């Protein structure tokens, strides 16, 4: 079963400006490219009966740090990318016989979510730098959201506080550092920053 959808459709369902959609689509494409290379390396190693996950993880960290650095600050990339790399490699290791975990579909699925994590972080950083004082969690309102996201939808709080979303305290949707997969994967919520 295919889990990803075209980037234009995924980001098009969200309450984003045209520039935000375009930036997220570009970031997703850049991320997908790095993931496809990672998966090709692992597939080739599998064919040779010699998978070196540590080597693959380190190579992914180098390449993905460059991608993330194009969209946000290097300090964030240096913290964030190793966490993402560990999650991707660990999940792949847990499913050695399942081809989906090294597929184009998984690369796209991860990429669409990664673009949101990175660029939502950058939006938050820019809003705090520009003096915004409040933020509002906007859900999509299409009856496909998680209950916790419906409950938090429309909530406005001071910019330096975290939203209580289910069991997590998050700065913004797709806050990978503070959120759990239950609140991150395929979330289409967005933040509106207010003065």
N, C-alpha and C positions, 0 to 999 in steps of 0.2 A: 504494500500500500504506500503510495506516494504521500509524504508528509509536508513537503515544501510546496509553495505556490509561487507563481511568478513574482519577482520583487515588486514590479509596478502595481500589481494587485494587492499584495500584502501591505505595502506602505500607503497605497491609495485608499485603503479602508480607514486610515487613521486621520485624526484631526491635525494635519500638518500643513505648513505653508508649502508652496511649490518648491522653494529652495530646500527646505528640510527634507522633502520627499526625494528630490534629486540627489542631495548629499547622502542620504541613507541608501539609496539604490547604488550609488557609486561605491560607498564603503562596503556594501554587501557583495558587490562584484569583486572588489579587491580582496576581500576576505575569502570568498569562495575560491578564488584562484590559488591562494596559499593553502587552503584546506585540500583542494584537489591534488596539489603537489604532495602534501603530507600523505594522503591516502594512496597515491601512486607509489611512493617510497615504501609504504607498509605492504602494499600488494606485491611489489617486486621482492621485498624481503621474504614475504610468505612463500612465494614461488621458489625461492632459494632455500627454504626451510631454515631461515636464520633471521628471525625478527628481533631487531634491537630497538626497543621502544624508547630507551633513553636517548639514543642518537636521534631518532625521529622527533622526539619532544624538543631536544635542544635546537635542531634545525628549524622546527616550527616556531619556536620562541624567537629566534633571530629574524626570520622572515615576517612574522606577524607583528613583532615590535615595530618594524619599519612601517607596516600598514597602519597600525594604530597611531603611530607618531605623525602620520599625515593628517589626522583628524583631531587630535588632542595633544596634550602635553606629554613629554617623554617621562616625567616623573610618574604619572598615572600609568603609562604603558609599561614601565618597569615593574610595577606592582601587579597590574591587572593581567598581563599576558601570561606569566608563569602559572597563575591560578587557572586560567582558561585552558592552557596547554595540559596541565595535570588532569583536569576534568575530561578533556577530549581523549587523551591517551588512556586514562584509567577506564573510561567507559568502553573504549575500543578493546582493551585487553579483556574485559569481562565478557565480551561477545565474540570470541575467536572464530566461530563457525558461521556467524551471521553476516552475509555479504552486505547487508544494508549499512553496516557500520563503517564500510569503506566505499560507500556509493556516492554518486553525483547528487542524489537526493539528500543524503545526510549533509553533504557539504553545503548545499543551498539552504537547508533547514537551519543549520548552525549559523550560516552567514547572515540570514535575515535577522536572527536574534542578536548576533554580535554587533551588527550595525547599530541597532537600537541601544545596546548597552554603552557602546563607545560614544555615540553622538548625543545620547541623553545626558551622559556625564559632561560632555563638552558644553551642552546647552546650560546645564546647571552652573558650571564654572563661569561661563560668560555672564549669566544672569547675576550671580553674586558679585562679579567684578564690575558690572554696570550699575550696581546699586539697587537692584530689585529687592523688595523687602518681604514679599509673600509669594506663595505658589499654590496653584489649584490642581488637583488630580482630576483629569478628564478621562472618563471611560468612554467606550465607543457607543454604548447604548443600543446594541443590536441583539440583545438576548443571547449572546454567545460568550459573554465574559464570565469570569469566575465570580462566585458570590462575594468574595472578599473585595474584589475590584468594583463591583456594583455598590457595595456598602461605602467604600471610600470615595467613589466618584462624586465630584462636585465639592469635595472638602478643600477648604483653603486654610493654610497654616503659615506661620512665619517661615521664611526661606531657610533659616538655620535649624529648623526642627525636622524630624523624620515622620513620615506617614506610618501609622500602624496598620499594616496590611496583612490580615490573617495572623500568622505567628511572627511576621517579620516587621522590622522598622527600617523603612527605605527612604532615601532622599528623593527618589523619582522612579517611575516605571523602568524596569530593566536595570535596576541598581544591583549589578552582579556582586559587588563587594558585600552588600548587606542582605540581599534577597535570596530566597531558596528557589530551586527549580519550579516548585509549585506556583510561585508568583512571577517567574520570569519567562518561561518557555511559551512562545507565541502570544505574549501579552501585547495588546495593541493600544493600551492606554497612553496618555501623553500628559505633559505638564504645561500649564499656562502660567507664566511668570508675571507678577503684578507689582506695581510700585507702591 
